[in-house]
Amino acid sequence: MKLNLRSLEAFRETMLSGSVTAAAGRMGMTQPAVSRLIAQLEQDAGFGLFYRDKGRLTPTPEALMLYEEVDLAFGGLGRVDALVRDIAVFNSGILKIVAPPSLSEGVLSTILTSFIEKYPKVRISIDSRSTETAKTMVVNRAADCGFAKLPLNRPEIATELLSSTETVCVLRRDHPLAAQEVLTPALLNGEPLIQLGYGSWTRTRIDDAFKAAGLRPDVKLETHTVGSACAFAAKGLGIAVVNGLMARHFVRDNTVVRVFRPQILHQYVFMTSALAPMNRLARAFLDEAKIYFASEPGVNFPP
């Protein structure tokens, strides 16, 4: 079975815009022509992509599964187009980066500022995806480079260690435990905690630390970004147990940071595909990232 590229484009544009009419406008085609392309794709695939009800289209579960792969594939085509332009005009082009949201909101903005000053003609695209999708994007070169936490467990990814940072506790300045320099599971016992999503590598290590002390953490709030965890801590809703590198960008005037023990390190790496040489823009961006991490006081801790 060979799927028609134009039909896949019509499907992608419909998913992006939410309607066949809008997709037709984006593609410079008529609405009936786009509808025929989608119908042809459904026939070639052998399953439906949309539920149709009074002119409205609702994606089927199969469509949602297909969309992410189609989007990645078209992203790869976009990268080919960008490469051609980069070759034609030296010191130009686009650098595609994939990074966790908390890194994008803090550390990455500082690195990008100095990078863009050196390469003003370069366009930057920053994407935030799930960890597994981010790794796949880097391997397939849908992204030129990315940032991730160890462990990666992907031999197709080349990495360079940028930072090893502590796990810390962020709490209000007027909290009784703010008088302590180091916070342990014993000291945190019974305190309402704010932690990041259940099941992550770091979350498991924190739970293990409490278990080793014969205790169970009292998790009152779960969130998905360090910024929101610190904001909740500033409101007095609990003590945030988070990555120290990220936390320093979200500490408020009424909060303090205390080291968590036993030590749990967050090791961030710069990742590129091991299946092809690193392109020059990614190399230049890595150099800029190294400069930032080498100059930041109090960020790096010995492994």
Secondary structure as UniProt FT lines:
FT   HELIX           5..17
FT   HELIX           20..27
FT   HELIX           31..45
FT   STRAND          50..53
FT   TURN            54..55
FT   STRAND          56..59
FT   HELIX           61..88
FT   TURN            90..91
FT   STRAND          93..98
FT   HELIX           101..105
FT   HELIX           107..118
FT   TURN            120..121
FT   STRAND          122..127
FT   HELIX           131..139
FT   TURN            140..141
FT   STRAND          145..149
FT   TURN            155..156
FT   STRAND          157..172
FT   TURN            173..174
FT   HELIX           176..179
FT   STRAND          182..183
FT   HELIX           185..188
FT   TURN            189..190
FT   STRAND          192..196
FT   TURN            198..199
FT   HELIX           201..212
FT   TURN            213..214
FT   STRAND          218..223
FT   HELIX           226..234
FT   TURN            235..236
FT   STRAND          239..243
FT   HELIX           244..247
FT   TURN            248..250
FT   TURN            253..254
FT   STRAND          255..260
FT   STRAND          265..273
FT   TURN            274..275
FT   HELIX           280..295
FT   TURN            297..299
//
